Amino acid sequence: MASRAHTVGVLVFDGMKMLDLSGPAEVFSEANRYGAEYTLSIVAVGGAPVRSSIGMSVPVDVEAAAADPFDTLLVVGGDLLPAAPVDPALAAAAKALAAGAERVASVCTGAFVLGAAGLLEGKGATTHWQHTAALARSCPLTRVEPDAIFVRDGSTYTSAGVTAGIDLALALVEQDHGPDLSRKIARSLVVYMQRAGGQSQFSASLQGPAPRTPVLRMIQDAVQADPTADHGLEALAARVRVSPRHLTRMFRAELDTTPMKYVELIRFDRAKALLDAGHNATEAASLSGFPSYESLRRAFARHLGLSPTQYQQRFATTTPTSRARTGR
């Protein structure tokens, strides 16, 4: 295949996620086996080796301030990024390197580095589902997309957690060389070209802290204790001795949802847990408070874009049923 050489600079730092580097690197390496010409350089502030999240030392090819412009800048993530301000030197390095790059990308919480560098203002972006709310708070001018596996906004790419860096790298290769090469790489690495469903299939539906209002906490506790009970609006309001209209206003004000949608999310998470434990979809519907399998199926379609059976096939076990064998 005809191609031009393409340089990729990967910005790393102490505490970086190893898979954020190795996943995309394998995609680019595999692309080279089919005739592409990707050259990866590991870049860091100061140029010294960095320590990864698993304790391994990662050698660095070039100090950030001395690096030549890259065609693609890729910023990896790390566990500490959402919890603490981004090192100003790291943000400055990302900004300087991005200025000379044709496109800029981040894996997982690397989006926080791009955000601190001002590279996500006015753009759509994503990160690991556990940290999308924090990214939205730290980057108020960014349109955070919580369910996306990766987001492209012009020449800026951001991806969800860890293995989503592989999805991102496949998209970059497809942009450079077309879907045929990207498809070959995906088959070689035994991954999908495009996953069905978004990040929400991996996450808990009810994210964030418990409700602050005692009345709402009482409702949450009651529904979680017995999701099969009558939790209609009238019943909930009577339980906490307020009017249905006032209860709805409380849910809107604090949780930005309705009482019925909140009850459905609690039941939905219970149903996912039951499917994970091996119950069939009909049992999961009954034990989690859904009136029928069909109502559970509709909830899965709304929240995940999957059926309960499809969800269970993905998450119930790592052992393919048709190949499972018992050794003695």
C-alpha positions as semicolon CSV with decimal commas, in nm:
position;residue;x (nm);y (nm);z (nm)
1;M;0,000;0,000;0,000
2;A;0,118;0,352;-0,075
3;S;0,155;0,570;0,233
4;R;0,355;0,854;0,373
5;A;0,548;0,837;0,695
6;H;0,339;0,953;0,990
7;T;0,491;1,056;1,321
8;V;0,305;1,001;1,648
9;G;0,423;1,166;1,968
10;V;0,289;1,006;2,286
11;L;0,299;1,240;2,586
12;V;0,357;1,043;2,909
13;F;0,412;1,125;3,276
14;D;0,457;0,955;3,612
15;G;0,149;0,751;3,700
16;M;0,040;0,704;3,339
17;K;-0,184;0,409;3,249
18;M;0,030;0,150;3,071
19;L;-0,252;0,028;2,847
20;D;-0,321;0,383;2,732
21;L;0,020;0,366;2,568
22;S;0,050;0,001;2,471
23;G;-0,300;-0,036;2,322
24;P;-0,270;0,237;2,057
25;A;0,099;0,149;2,002
26;E;0,002;-0,206;1,906
27;V;-0,253;-0,073;1,658
28;F;0,005;0,147;1,489
29;S;0,263;-0,133;1,495
30;E;0,013;-0,371;1,337
31;A;-0,062;-0,110;1,071
32;N;0,308;-0,105;0,983
33;R;0,296;-0,480;0,920
34;Y;0,048;-0,406;0,641
35;G;0,259;-0,133;0,483
36;A;0,184;0,181;0,682
37;E;0,468;0,395;0,816
38;Y;0,388;0,507;1,168
39;T;0,680;0,613;1,387
40;L;0,611;0,647;1,758
41;S;0,812;0,865;1,994
42;I;0,759;0,869;2,371
43;V;0,771;1,226;2,498
44;A;0,787;1,360;2,854
45;V;0,851;1,684;3,036
46;G;1,218;1,673;3,135
47;G;1,292;1,370;2,917
48;A;1,355;1,124;3,201
49;P;1,190;0,778;3,215
50;V;0,847;0,779;3,381
51;R;0,685;0,530;3,616
52;S;0,365;0,370;3,493
53;S;0,057;0,279;3,697
54;I;0,174;-0,084;3,719
55;G;0,519;0,015;3,843
56;M;0,708;-0,042;3,519
57;S;0,952;0,220;3,403
58;V;0,875;0,362;3,059
59;P;1,175;0,495;2,864
60;V;1,137;0,834;2,699
61;D;1,266;0,913;2,350
62;V;1,265;1,289;2,363
63;E;1,215;1,578;2,602
64;A;0,893;1,764;2,528
65;A;1,056;2,103;2,477
66;A;1,307;1,959;2,228
67;A;1,062;1,754;2,020
68;D;1,008;1,824;1,653
69;P;0,644;1,867;1,545
70;F;0,443;1,544;1,525
71;D;0,168;1,460;1,281
72;T;-0,037;1,322;1,571
73;L;-0,006;1,408;1,939
74;L;-0,150;1,140;2,169
75;V;-0,185;1,214;2,541
76;V;-0,227;0,916;2,775
77;G;-0,425;0,916;3,099
78;G;-0,353;0,843;3,464
79;D;-0,550;0,774;3,781
80;L;-0,449;1,098;3,954
81;L;-0,560;1,335;3,679
82;P;-0,930;1,366;3,773
83;A;-0,852;1,408;4,143
84;A;-0,588;1,682;4,134
85;P;-0,502;1,984;3,921
86;V;-0,300;1,897;3,610
87;D;0,070;1,979;3,645
88;P;0,111;2,319;3,473
89;A;0,430;2,195;3,304
90;L;0,243;1,896;3,159
91;A;-0,043;2,117;3,035
92;A;0,205;2,362;2,882
93;A;0,387;2,077;2,706
94;A;0,059;1,947;2,563
95;K;-0,034;2,293;2,438
96;A;0,306;2,348;2,275
97;L;0,313;2,006;2,111
98;A;-0,047;2,041;1,991
99;A;0,038;2,367;1,818
100;G;0,263;2,182;1,574
101;A;0,045;1,871;1,528
102;E;-0,205;1,801;1,252
103;R;-0,434;1,630;1,502
104;V;-0,447;1,584;1,878
105;A;-0,587;1,287;2,068
106;S;-0,621;1,167;2,427
107;V;-0,690;0,831;2,587
108;C;-0,908;0,805;2,897
109;T;-0,823;1,077;3,152
110;G;-0,570;1,228;2,916
111;A;-0,866;1,452;2,827
112;F;-0,800;1,639;3,152
113;V;-0,455;1,732;3,021
114;L;-0,605;1,858;2,696
115;G;-0,864;2,048;2,895
116;A;-0,604;2,210;3,120
117;A;-0,414;2,313;2,807
118;G;-0,725;2,486;2,672
119;L;-0,749;2,245;2,380
120;L;-1,108;2,132;2,442
121;E;-1,282;2,470;2,466
122;G;-1,590;2,481;2,245
123;K;-1,545;2,117;2,146
124;G;-1,709;1,785;2,215
125;A;-1,508;1,536;2,420
126;T;-1,529;1,229;2,638
127;T;-1,329;1,039;2,899
128;H;-1,376;0,735;3,124
129;W;-1,740;0,709;3,236
130;Q;-1,639;0,746;3,601
131;H;-1,492;1,089;3,532
132;T;-1,717;1,252;3,273
133;A;-1,889;1,466;3,537
134;A;-1,551;1,583;3,670
135;L;-1,437;1,668;3,316
136;A;-1,753;1,871;3,261
137;R;-1,689;2,063;3,584
138;S;-1,324;2,132;3,503
139;C;-1,396;2,221;3,138
140;P;-1,726;2,414;3,142
141;L;-1,682;2,524;2,778
142;T;-1,654;2,162;2,661
143;R;-1,951;1,949;2,551
144;V;-1,879;1,628;2,740
145;E;-2,041;1,317;2,589
146;P;-2,064;1,061;2,873
147;D;-2,166;0,758;2,666
148;A;-1,923;0,789;2,374
149;I;-1,640;0,540;2,318
150;F;-1,452;0,815;2,141
151;V;-1,537;1,160;2,010
152;R;-1,393;1,338;1,708
153;D;-1,437;1,714;1,690
154;G;-1,246;1,848;1,393
155;S;-0,883;1,747;1,441
156;T;-0,928;1,670;1,812
157;Y;-1,003;1,317;1,932
158;T;-1,080;1,200;2,285
159;S;-1,160;0,847;2,398
160;A;-1,317;0,668;2,691
161;G;-1,134;0,450;2,941
162;V;-0,823;0,244;2,880
163;T;-0,907;-0,011;2,607
164;A;-1,103;0,258;2,421
165;G;-0,760;0,383;2,317
166;I;-0,755;0,087;2,078
167;D;-1,087;0,201;1,926
168;L;-0,941;0,550;1,894
169;A;-0,622;0,430;1,725
170;L;-0,824;0,222;1,478
171;A;-1,023;0,534;1,391
172;L;-0,701;0,730;1,334
173;V;-0,565;0,457;1,107
174;E;-0,894;0,450;0,918
175;Q;-0,874;0,826;0,868
176;D;-0,522;0,788;0,728
177;H;-0,559;0,471;0,520
178;G;-0,926;0,381;0,493
179;P;-1,145;0,110;0,648
180;D;-0,981;-0,188;0,476
181;L;-0,656;-0,150;0,669
182;S;-0,835;-0,069;0,993
183;R;-1,047;-0,382;0,947
184;K;-0,738;-0,599;0,894
185;I;-0,583;-0,464;1,213
186;A;-0,902;-0,520;1,414
187;R;-0,921;-0,880;1,295
188;S;-0,554;-0,936;1,371
189;L;-0,590;-0,797;1,723
190;V;-0,925;-0,977;1,774
191;V;-1,118;-0,659;1,848
192;Y;-1,424;-0,496;1,692
193;M;-1,394;-0,220;1,434
194;Q;-1,682;-0,051;1,617
195;R;-1,833;-0,163;1,945
196;A;-2,206;-0,200;1,980
197;G;-2,334;0,037;2,246
198;G;-2,153;0,307;2,436
199;Q;-1,980;0,339;2,772
200;S;-2,305;0,309;2,963
201;Q;-2,301;-0,070;2,917
202;F;-1,996;-0,075;3,148
203;S;-2,111;0,180;3,405
204;A;-2,349;0,200;3,695
205;S;-2,659;0,392;3,590
206;L;-2,684;0,587;3,915
207;Q;-2,355;0,774;3,932
208;G;-2,252;1,041;4,178
209;P;-2,317;1,086;4,549
210;A;-2,636;0,986;4,729
211;P;-2,914;1,245;4,734
212;R;-2,859;1,520;4,992
213;T;-3,226;1,568;5,074
214;P;-3,345;1,325;5,345
215;V;-3,674;1,266;5,165
216;L;-3,496;1,157;4,847
217;R;-3,257;0,935;5,042
218;M;-3,557;0,768;5,205
219;I;-3,699;0,692;4,862
220;Q;-3,368;0,563;4,732
221;D;-3,331;0,333;5,033
222;A;-3,688;0,205;5,003
223;V;-3,660;0,122;4,634
224;Q;-3,320;-0,045;4,675
225;A;-3,448;-0,249;4,971
226;D;-3,745;-0,385;4,773
227;P;-3,750;-0,289;4,405
228;T;-4,054;-0,513;4,341
229;A;-4,283;-0,311;4,571
230;D;-4,528;-0,044;4,454
231;H;-4,312;0,258;4,380
232;G;-4,556;0,459;4,171
233;L;-4,557;0,834;4,212
234;E;-4,860;0,840;4,442
235;A;-4,716;0,563;4,661
236;L;-4,377;0,733;4,689
237;A;-4,531;1,067;4,776
238;A;-4,751;0,909;5,042
239;R;-4,451;0,727;5,189
240;V;-4,262;1,052;5,254
241;R;-4,576;1,261;5,326
242;V;-4,548;1,514;5,047
243;S;-4,763;1,579;4,741
244;P;-4,674;1,410;4,411
245;R;-4,615;1,752;4,255
246;H;-4,378;1,860;4,533
247;L;-4,189;1,531;4,516
248;T;-4,145;1,573;4,142
249;R;-4,009;1,925;4,196
250;M;-3,759;1,791;4,453
251;F;-3,632;1,528;4,210
252;R;-3,601;1,786;3,933
253;A;-3,416;2,035;4,154
254;E;-3,159;1,796;4,302
255;L;-3,128;1,504;4,060
256;D;-3,252;1,654;3,732
257;T;-3,487;1,362;3,673
258;T;-3,835;1,242;3,765
259;P;-3,925;1,001;4,045
260;M;-4,033;0,735;3,795
261;K;-3,714;0,758;3,591
262;Y;-3,512;0,733;3,912
263;V;-3,701;0,421;4,021
264;E;-3,643;0,269;3,678
265;L;-3,267;0,329;3,705
266;I;-3,250;0,153;4,042
267;R;-3,447;-0,140;3,902
268;F;-3,233;-0,136;3,588
269;D;-2,910;-0,163;3,787
270;R;-3,063;-0,446;3,992
271;A;-3,159;-0,627;3,672
272;K;-2,804;-0,594;3,537
273;A;-2,668;-0,740;3,861
274;L;-2,912;-1,032;3,838
275;L;-2,813;-1,102;3,478
276;D;-2,446;-1,087;3,583
277;A;-2,524;-1,346;3,852
278;G;-2,669;-1,587;3,597
279;H;-3,044;-1,526;3,617
280;N;-3,230;-1,534;3,287
281;A;-3,396;-1,219;3,155
282;T;-3,746;-1,317;3,271
283;E;-3,622;-1,381;3,626
284;A;-3,423;-1,058;3,623
285;A;-3,732;-0,862;3,520
286;S;-3,945;-1,013;3,796
287;L;-3,687;-0,984;4,075
288;S;-3,594;-0,627;3,991
289;G;-3,947;-0,491;3,982
290;F;-4,018;-0,467;3,609
291;P;-4,375;-0,574;3,532
292;S;-4,270;-0,792;3,238
293;Y;-3,977;-0,904;3,028
294;E;-4,089;-0,663;2,757
295;S;-4,066;-0,364;2,991
296;L;-3,714;-0,475;3,089
297;R;-3,620;-0,515;2,722
298;R;-3,741;-0,162;2,648
299;A;-3,537;-0,026;2,941
300;F;-3,223;-0,198;2,811
301;A;-3,287;-0,061;2,463
302;R;-3,325;0,293;2,601
303;H;-3,020;0,288;2,828
304;L;-2,777;0,061;2,643
305;G;-2,904;0,000;2,293
306;L;-2,880;-0,371;2,375
307;S;-3,122;-0,646;2,468
308;P;-3,089;-0,812;2,812
309;T;-2,962;-1,127;2,639
310;Q;-2,696;-0,935;2,448
311;Y;-2,585;-0,765;2,768
312;Q;-2,563;-1,096;2,950
313;Q;-2,359;-1,255;2,673
314;R;-2,102;-0,978;2,706
315;F;-2,070;-0,958;3,083
316;A;-2,193;-1,274;3,253
317;T;-1,872;-1,476;3,212
318;T;-1,537;-1,480;3,036
319;T;-1,583;-1,848;2,944
320;P;-1,760;-1,917;2,612
321;T;-2,040;-2,158;2,706
322;S;-1,998;-2,370;2,394
323;R;-1,630;-2,428;2,473
324;A;-1,639;-2,464;2,849
325;R;-1,482;-2,784;2,975
326;T;-1,440;-2,918;3,325
327;G;-1,099;-3,062;3,401
328;R;-1,037;-3,328;3,661
